[in-house]
């Protein structure tokens, strides 16, 4: 699945290799809720479908084999599907099979050129840095506070850390004077396409509106640039407030999602 995603990545594709790793490993024990299937052409994966809980369908189809979109949708009928507005071969397949675009919330996909990044700035007593193995418990704690209620555990985060293409040097936090992690930003690097995805990002409720989320992002993006990446991307989940935060960091929109259902 990741090989196909890496091969197809562009500003016209919905998925990044980091998406698949994060979605697969952030919650252990959910495997029974999922079904994943692959379609091959000429010895390589040309499409995949990932059914989640009998309701949602994630899918990716090589535009060179648009007929496989029909096969994936027929294999997992009547699921809700989110695609990118530039995935025209999927729009055509969905509408051909009777799916209708839904007037629901959408995500904006945003990009940042890494050539121009500010220095990392934090208040006195705070430290911005990448994590180590010894930080896992506090790393999970800040995630749980940001995304409460969260099902992330130390066990599942260790599974995330063991998954390709996770890198500790792209997993950044801001540490408060009392030892708590106040903000965090994880970036996944696709080294072939030289693009890193921010997923997830957040600031502990006790430390918000102090520039700490921005500091974590800037630190991680500078590390990303040092590894040879040329751009960072992010898909804000919570509408305008999240979009405005990323705009303040220098991100700019390039696409949006479309939601379909029968």
C-alpha positions in Angstrom: 0.0 0.0 0.0 2.8 2.4 0.9 4.7 1.6 -2.3 1.7 2.6 -4.4 1.1 5.7 -2.3 4.8 6.7 -2.7 4.7 6.1 -6.4 1.6 8.1 -7.0 2.2 11.0 -4.6 1.7 14.5 -5.9 -0.6 17.5 -5.1 -3.3 15.5 -6.9 -3.2 12.5 -4.6 -5.0 12.0 -1.3 -2.5 9.8 0.5 1.0 10.1 1.9 3.1 7.2 3.2 2.9 8.7 6.7 -0.9 8.6 6.6 -1.0 4.9 6.3 1.6 4.3 9.0 -0.2 6.6 11.5 -3.7 5.3 10.7 -2.6 1.7 10.9 -0.6 1.8 14.2 -1.9 4.6 16.4 -4.5 2.3 18.0 -3.7 -1.3 18.8 -6.4 -3.9 18.9 -8.5 -2.5 16.1 -7.4 -5.0 13.4 -10.7 -6.9 13.7 -12.6 -3.7 12.6 -10.7 -3.4 9.3 -10.4 -5.2 6.0 -7.7 -4.3 3.5 -7.4 -5.7 0.0 -5.0 -5.1 -2.9 -5.4 -5.2 -6.7 -2.3 -5.9 -8.8 -1.4 -5.3 -12.4 1.8 -6.5 -14.1 3.2 -7.6 -10.8 2.8 -4.4 -8.8 0.0 -3.0 -6.6 -2.2 -0.7 -8.7 -5.1 -0.1 -6.2 -6.0 -0.8 -2.6 -9.1 -0.5 -0.5 -9.2 -0.2 3.3 -12.6 -0.6 4.9 -12.9 0.8 8.4 -15.6 -0.4 10.8 -18.1 -1.2 8.0 -18.8 2.5 7.4 -15.8 4.3 5.8 -13.7 3.3 2.8 -10.2 4.5 2.2 -9.0 3.8 -1.3 -6.2 4.6 -3.8 -6.2 3.7 -7.4 -3.5 4.3 -10.0 -4.9 6.7 -12.6 -3.3 4.5 -15.2 -5.8 1.8 -14.3 -9.0 3.7 -13.7 -11.2 0.6 -14.2 -9.9 -0.7 -10.8 -11.8 2.1 -9.1 -15.1 0.3 -10.0 -13.7 -3.0 -8.7 -12.7 -1.5 -5.3 -16.1 0.3 -4.9 -18.0 -2.8 -5.8 -16.0 -4.9 -3.4 -16.9 -2.5 -0.6 -20.3 -1.1 -1.5 -22.3 1.6 0.2 -19.4 3.0 2.3 -18.7 6.6 2.8 -15.7 7.7 0.8 -13.4 10.7 1.0 -11.2 11.6 -1.9 -9.3 14.6 -3.2 -10.9 17.0 -5.6 -8.1 16.4 -8.1 -8.7 12.6 -8.2 -10.9 12.9 -11.3 -10.8 9.2 -12.1 -12.3 8.5 -8.6 -14.9 11.2 -9.0 -16.0 9.6 -12.3 -16.2 6.1 -10.8 -18.1 7.2 -7.7 -20.7 9.2 -9.7 -21.0 6.4 -12.3 -21.9 3.9 -9.5 -24.5 6.2 -7.9 -22.6 7.9 -5.2 -23.5 11.5 -4.4 -21.3 14.3 -3.2 -22.2 15.2 0.4 -22.5 18.7 1.8 -20.3 17.9 4.8 -17.1 19.3 6.4 -14.1 19.0 4.2 -10.3 19.1 4.8 -8.0 21.6 3.1 -4.6 20.2 2.0 -1.8 22.7 2.6 1.9 22.9 1.6 5.0 24.8 2.9 8.2 25.5 0.9 11.0 24.6 3.3 13.5 27.0 1.9 12.4 29.8 4.1 11.9 28.8 7.8 12.3 31.0 10.9 14.4 30.1 13.9 12.8 28.1 16.6 11.7 30.4 19.4 10.4 29.3 22.9 9.8 31.2 26.1 12.5 31.2 28.8 12.7 27.8 30.5 11.1 25.9 27.6 13.1 23.6 25.3 12.2 22.5 21.7 13.8 19.2 20.7 13.2 15.8 19.1 12.3 12.9 21.4 14.2 9.8 22.5 13.0 6.3 23.6 13.0 7.6 27.2 10.3 10.2 26.3 7.6 7.8 25.2 5.4 8.0 28.3 5.4 11.8 28.3 4.9 11.9 24.5 1.8 9.7 24.8 0.6 11.8 27.7 0.7 15.1 25.8 -1.1 13.4 22.8 -3.9 12.2 25.2 -4.4 15.6 26.6 -4.5 17.3 23.2 -6.9 14.8 21.7 -8.9 13.9 24.7 -10.5 11.3 24.8 -7.8 9.5 22.9 -7.2 5.7 22.5 -3.4 6.2 22.0 -1.3 4.2 24.5 2.3 3.6 25.1 2.0 0.2 23.4 0.4 1.7 20.3 2.9 4.6 20.2 5.8 2.1 20.3 4.1 0.4 17.3 4.0 3.7 15.5 7.7 4.3 16.2 8.5 0.8 14.8 6.7 1.5 11.6 8.3 2.8 8.4 8.9 5.7 7.8 8.9 6.9 11.4 12.0 8.8 12.6 12.7 10.0 16.1 14.6 13.0 14.8 11.3 14.2 13.1 9.2 13.7 16.3 9.5 17.1 18.1 8.2 18.4 21.4 8.4 21.5 23.5 9.3 20.6 27.0 8.0 22.9 29.8 10.1 23.9 32.9 8.2 21.4 35.0 9.1 18.5 32.7 5.8 18.2 31.0 5.6 18.2 27.2 3.6 21.3 26.2 3.4 20.8 22.4 4.3 18.2 19.8 4.7 17.8 16.1 5.4 14.5 14.3 6.5 14.6 10.6 6.7 11.6 8.3 9.3 11.8 5.5 8.8 10.5 2.0 12.4 10.6 0.9 11.7 9.7 -2.7 9.3 12.7 -3.2 11.1 14.9 -0.7 7.9 15.7 1.1 7.1 15.4 4.8 3.6 15.3 6.3 2.8 16.8 9.7 0.6 14.2 11.5 -0.3 14.8 14.3 0.3 18.3 15.8 -1.1 19.7 19.0 -0.6 21.8 22.1 -1.4 20.7 25.7 -4.5 22.7 26.9 -2.5 24.2 29.8 0.0 25.8 27.4 -2.0 27.1 24.5 -1.6 30.5 22.8 2.0 30.9 23.7 3.6 30.0 20.4 4.6 26.5 21.5 2.8 24.6 18.8 4.5 26.8 16.2 7.9 26.2 17.8 7.4 22.4 17.7 6.4 22.6 14.0 9.3 24.9 13.1 11.8 22.6 14.8 10.5 19.5 13.1 10.3 21.3 9.7 13.9 22.5 10.0 15.0 18.9 10.8 12.9 17.8 7.8 14.8 20.2 5.6 18.1 19.0 6.9 17.2 15.5 5.7 16.8 16.8 2.1 13.0 17.4 2.0 11.7 20.3 -0.1 8.2 20.8 1.2 6.0 20.0 4.1 2.3 19.2 3.9 -0.6 19.1 6.4 -4.3 18.3 6.3 -6.0 20.3 9.1 -8.9 18.4 10.7 -10.8 21.2 12.5 -11.8 23.8 10.0 -10.9 27.4 10.0 -9.1 27.7 13.3 -6.6 25.0 12.3 -6.3 26.4 8.8 -5.5 29.8 10.2 -2.8 28.3 12.5 -1.0 26.7 9.6 -1.4 29.8 7.5 0.4 31.7 10.2 3.3 29.2 9.8 3.4 29.9 6.1 1.3 27.0 4.7 -0.9 27.6 1.7 -3.8 25.6 0.4 -3.5 23.4 -2.7 -6.5 21.1 -2.7 -9.5 20.0 -0.7 -11.4 16.8 0.0 -14.7 15.7 -1.4 -17.1 13.4 0.6 -19.3 10.8 -1.2 -22.0 8.4 -0.1 -24.7 6.4 -1.8 
